[in-house]
Amino acid sequence: MPKEINFNEAKLLSSTQQAVEHAQGVRSLKTTKMAKKAAKLSPAKILKIRQALKASTPVFASYLNVSPDTVRSWERKRKKPSGPALKLLELAEHHPEVFVGSA
């Protein structure tokens, strides 16, 4: 059964007017910049980040709140870090001071 679409002419006209005002520089619309996705990291890069922190595998794992086996798997190309782990590795690479002394 087709869904009924309610058409709101006033809302459409208002939105159109706001778009015109924005194009003319009269109105400033809210924009949000999204954070870029963390880049994929090679096993060698992960090892380099850990060595730059002068951390053993267990200490580095505790910095990232993962198991030492997980770190070993990343460094030996058996697994790849994803999502939050990639962001934490990016943070460890660019701001190591956040991790040093936190274990």
N, C-alpha and C positions, 0 to 999 in steps of 0.2 A: 504494500500500500504506500503510495507516494506521500512524502512528508509535506505538510502545508507550510509555506513560507510566508511569514508576516512581513509585509513591506511597510517601512516607516519612512515616509517621504520627508518629514521634518528632520529626522536624523541624517538622512542622505544629504539633504541640502546644507545642514550644519557642517557635516564633515567636509563637503566640497568647499564651503566657504573657508574653513580652517586651512585646507590645503592651499587655496589661492593666497590667503594671508601669509602662509609660510613661504610660498614661492616669491612673494613680494617683499619678504623680509620684515613684515609687520608682526608676525607671530613666531615664537620660538617653540618648537615641539620637543617634547622629551625624547631623548635618544639614549640608548644604553649600549655601551661597548662591551661585547662579549669577550671573555678571556680566550686566548687562542689555545687550541689543544696542545698538550705536551707532545713533543716529538718522540718518535720511537728511538730507543737507544740500543746500540750494539752491545754485546757482552764485554767487549774491550773497553767501551766507554763507561759501563757500570763499574768495572774493575778500576778504571782510572779515577772515577769519583770516590770510590772507597779508599783507594790509596792516597788521594789528595787529603782526605780527612784523617789519614794515619790511623784507620780503624781496622781491627780484625773483623773477620766475617761475623762472629757473634755480636760484636759491638755495633757494627754497621746495621745488622738486622734489627737490633733493639732500637736504633735511631728511627728506623722505618716502620717499626712495629710489625715485622714479619719474622718468620723463622730463619735461622741460619741456612737451613736446607733450601729455602726459597732463594736466598741470595746466591748460594752456590749454583742452583739451577739456572739463574739468570746469567751468571758469569760463564757457565759452561754451555750455553745456548740450548738447554733442554726446555726452558720455559722463557716466556717474554713477560716483562712487567706490563701491567695495563692500568688504565684509569688513574685512581688515586696514587698508586705506587709510582707511576710515571711523573706525576706532579711533585711528589716528594723527592724523587731523584733529581728532578730539574731544580728544585729548591736547594738540595744538597750541593748541586754543582755550582749554582750561582750565589748562594748565601750559606756557605759552610758554617759560619759563625752561629747559625741557628741551632745546629746539631752538636757542635763541640761542647762538651761539658754537660749535655742534657741526658746522658745515659745513666 
